Amino acid sequence: MLKRKTGSVDKLKDRLNKGNKKSYDDDRLWKYELDKSDQAVATLRFLPASNADADAYMAANPEIDFTKDDEPIPFWVSMHEHAFKQNGKWYINVCKTTFGGEDCPVCNYNSEAIEGTGLGFKDLPDEHPVKLAVRDRKRKEWHYANVLVVKDKNNPQNEGKVMIFKFGYAVHSQIMDQMFPEFDEDVGIDVSDMMYGKDYDIKMFKKNGQVSYDKCGFAKESSVSEDVKELEKIWKSEFTLQPFVDKTIDKPTADLQKQLNRVLGISAPKVDAPVKDAEQSPDESKPEETPMAGEDEDEAMFQAMLNADDS
């Protein structure tokens, strides 16, 4: 694997400010596009963590000895987001659990709603109105990684480019299965290794009205290129993923509570309650109606999220 430079963590902030664009109109993001037959065929190669992302991960984990060659650094970053629509209004914000916080107004509201039924979330009937509402508002986990677009049948102009891939639970589970196989006799593979990793073959199609990842999966081990200079060129073309999880995008709890109250139609101030573990599994939704600042923006963001949805 290419040797990583030890760039200064102090310079990370400056790097993050470059190209910190809204994700929903970010032309760096690779997105599948279904053809007239509602199919999409592509091949992506996940790439190792960039210098900036490696620096950030090491700074956040000072207890780990990264001088050891076998100490892995994730090639993706993860975040949680609430995106739902109620009363004709959208709520789209990063969940505070992304930053290790426990004062997320939506998580708190969902916990209180579940507690009010006197039952646990799993004990509620599937069609119970509270369960349906909580499920709609639940947080959703997203992951971002740099990828080399090897093949893109519906958008061949992307081929050969380094782009950012936003993915959810389905793809992340496949990555984890490769890295940490269920059976001891199977060897874990770092699919992002440029010499010994694996391409990710995408074959998407509509199933019961939803886009399915059932036929997507990893190919055999292979090298991105036999040319070391080409490998280095690709690696240096990567984007920092830190803007997607940087603390600067964490909004004040009071602001989030105010927006949530507006979306839910609550006029009186709401007292926060501690987040309950039972709520952490359910979460996701969005807002709109009377034109208000940022709501057209929210709608555009939601449409982009639908394109990337793979849960």
Secondary structure, 3 states (H helix, E strand, C coil): CCCCCCCCHHHHHHHHCCCCCCHHHCCCEECCCCCCCCEEEEEEEECCCCHHHHHHHHHHCCCCCCCCCCCCCCCEEEEEEEEEEECCEEEEEECHHHHCCCCCHHHHHHHHHHHCCCCCHHHCCCCCHHHHHHHHHECEEEEEEEEEEEEECCCHHHCCCEEEEEECHHHHHHHHHHHCCCCCCCCCCCCCCCCCCEEEEEEEEEECCEEECCCCEEEEECCCCCCHHHHHHHHHCCCCCHHHCCHHHCCCHHHHHHHHHHHHCCCCCCCCCCCCHHHCCCECCCCCCCCCCCHHHHHHHHHHHHHHCCC
